[in-house]
Amino acid sequence: MKSYITAGQLAILASTTKRTILFYDQKGVLNPTRVNSKKYRYYGESQVLDYQKILLLTTMGIPLKEIKNYLRRKGDLTKLFNNKKPFIKKEIKRLAFNLSSLERFLHNLKNNGTMVNPEIKILKPFGVYYIEKIGSYAEIESYCQELAQMFEKKGKNFTTLAIFENPTYQPKESSIKIGALASKGMKINRQYKDLIKYLKFNPGKVITYTHNGSGSLLSLFWKELEKYCALHHLKIRKETPDFEIYRQVNEEDPTKQFFEIYLPIN
């Protein structure tokens, strides 16, 4: 038994804990070289190096299943690293985006007491093709996709929006106009001609904020916009509905998404 070490000794040599060594054994990643009749685990000294490889690969975010396969087959580290490289780059980009957002929110909180830094604008009337829906905010994306499929030609830049008929926050069941900004070249599919309606929307004076990121956070920024109005004594115009425009939607990369929220004010 002189050529073997116990799980506790392996943990000491590898600068980790016995619990970690036993965990990797249970996962089939780092199994003992032998187990005696009393169920004591014994490892070879070279398995310290195996543990260090596991540590290296886990810190790179490689799943235990892949590590297990690599160790069993004595696979190619170059291939493993090349496969992981794009995921690490994506994670770096995500973290950089989150840091930038965090710094922007901190700056806004310091300057005006909210996470948003909105603008006040006066909008000219614009045309909207729309369908009427009663449903949850979570369904808006699917409603927009449904509307898009109703057009035979979408024009140069098909941009969707939602106009909220309810004056209060109603995430479960809300009356919503799901629309598309009217533009040259748009053509409604004949079978949906009676379903899609048109209006000339005139919101007038608004306070607006552009959110860059996940669309699932929009309700939070609506509340921040309302808070901004309260703090800065801006009166919200209840007779004109709130609305949001989905300028850029990218399901694969939320960092490339841009949503504009608009609150009519006096």
N, C-alpha and C positions, 0 to 999 in steps of 0.2 A: 504493500500500500504506500511505500515511500514515494513512488512516482506520481501519486495522486494527491489532490487537495480537496478539502471539504468545501461545501457551498459558502460557509462563513469565511474560510481562507481566501477563496476566489473573490469574494466581495471586498475583502481588505486589499488584496493585490490590485483589484480593478477600481478601487476608490469609489465603491458604491455600497449598497446595503444587501444583506442576505435576502430580504424581502424582494428586492428587484431581481436577484438571481433566480429565486423560486418562481417569480412571475414569468420570466422568460422561459423557464422550464415548462410551466403550465401551458404556455402559448406555443410550445414546440419549436422555439427559436434557438434556445441554448440548452440543450439536454445534457445531463451528466454522461460521462464516459461509461460509468458503471454504477449500479445500485446493489448494495449487498442485501442479505437476507433480512436485515433489520430495517430496510428501506432507507438507509443512509446513502446520500448522493455523493459521488466522487467525480471530480473533474480533472482533466489534464491541464498542466500548467499553460500550455499553448492556448487554452480556451480563454485566457485573459485577453489575448489578441482578438478572439472572436467577439468577446463582449465589447471591446473598443470599436470594432467594426459596426456592431449593432448600435452603439451609442452615436457614432458618426452618422449613420444612415437615418436614425430616428430624428436627430437634430435637423436633418435636411427635409424632414417631413415625409420620408418614404414609409408607407404602411408596413406593419409587421408581416403581413401576408407576403409582400414582395421580398422583404428581407429574409424570411424563412425560405422562400424558393431560391433566392440567391445563394444562401449558405449551403443548402442541401445539394445544389447543382454545381457549386463553386463557379458561379456565373461570371460574366464579364462586367467589371465595375465601370468601364468606359460606357457601355451601353446603358447601364443603370443610371449613371450620372447624366448622360445626354437625354434620357427620357424624362428625368426630373427637372432639368434646367428650365424649360419653358414654364413649368408650374411655379418655380421659385421666382422667376421674372414677373409673372403675373401677380404673385403675392407681394412682391416689392412695390409694384405699381399700385396695388390696392392699399397698402399701408401708407404710401406717399400721398395718395388721394385722401385717406382718412385723416392724416396729419394736417394736410392743407385745409380740410373742412373744419377740423377742430380749432385751428388757429383763427380761421375766419369767424367761427361762432364765438370764440373768446373775445375777439376784437369787437364784434357787434354787441355782445353782452356788456362790455365795458363802456361802450359809447352810448347805447340807447336802452339797455335793460332787457333786450330780447336777442334771440339768435339770428334774427333777420335784419337786413339793411335794405328796406324797400324804397321804391320810387313812386312819386305821384305824377300821373299822366292824365291827359285828356285824349280819349280815343275817338276817332271818327267812326261813324256807323260802318259795319261790315256785314257781308252776306254769309249766311250759314245754312247748309243743308243738314237736316237732323231727323232722328227718329226719337220717339218718346219711350222711356223705360221707367219702371218702378222696381228698384232693386238695391243691392248693397254697393258701397263704394268699391269693395273688392272685385265686383263684376264689371267695373267700367272698362278695363282692358279688353275683355271678351266682347263687350258691347261695341267697342270701337272697331274691333276686327270684323264683327258682324256687319257694321255699317260699310266698311271698306269693300267687302265682298258684294255689296249692292250696286257698286259703280262699274259700268262697262269700261269707262275711261276715268282715271283719277287725276288727270292734269299733271302739271310739272312737279308740284310739291304738295302732296296730299297730307294735310295737317288736321288732326282730330282735336276735339275739345269736349268739355262737359259743362253744361249750364245747369246750376242747381236751383230748382224751383222752391225747395224748402228753405225757409229763412234760418233754421237752426241745424245744428250738427245731428245728423241722423244716419249713422253708418250702416245700420241693418236694412232699412227700407226707406229709400229716398226717391222723390220724383226728379228725374234727370232727363235733360235733353242731350242726347249723344250726337255730336255734330262734326262736320268737317267744314273748314273755311272754304267758302266758294271762290273758285279761281277759274281762269280761262282753260278750256280744254276738258273740263269735267263732263261726264255723260253718265246719267243714271241708267242702270239696266232696266229695260222696259217692264219686266215683271214686278219691279219694286217702285214704279212710278207713283203709285197711290199711297205707298207707305212712307216714303221720304218727303218731308215738308221743307219749306224754305222760309226764312225770316231775315229781315234786316235788323240786326242787333245793334242797339245804340247804348252802350254802357256809360258813355260820358266820362266824368271825372272818376278816376280809380286810383287805388294804391296797389302796387304790384310788386311781387317778389319772384325771382327766378331760382328754382331749386335744381341743383346739379347733383344727381344721385338716384337712389332707389325711389320709385314711385310709391312704394308702400309707406313712405314717411310723410306724404303730402298733408294728411290730416294734422299732424304735429305742427307743420309750418303754417297751416291755416290758423291754428290757435295762437301761434307766435305773432302772426300778422294782426289778429284781433287785439292781442295784448299791446302791440306797438301803437295801434290806434287809440286804445284807452290811455296809455301813458302820455301820448302826444296830443290828446284832446281832439282827435279826428272823429267826426260823426259818421257812422256807417249808414249808407242809404239802403233801407230795407226794401223799398219798392222795386229796386233793380236787382236781379239775381246775381249771386256770386258765380264765377266761372273760372275754369282752368284750361290752358292750352298746352297740348303735348307737342312741343317743338321737335324734340328728337327722342325717339324710343329705341333702345337697344337692349333686348332681353339678355344677351350674352355678356354685356359689359355695362353695368349700371353707371360707371364713371362717365360714360358718353351720353347719358340721358339728361335732358333739360325740360323742365316743366315750369310753366308760368302760372301763377295764381293771381287772381284779380278780385279785389274787394271794392265795390262802388262806394264813394264817399261824397259828402256835400262840399 
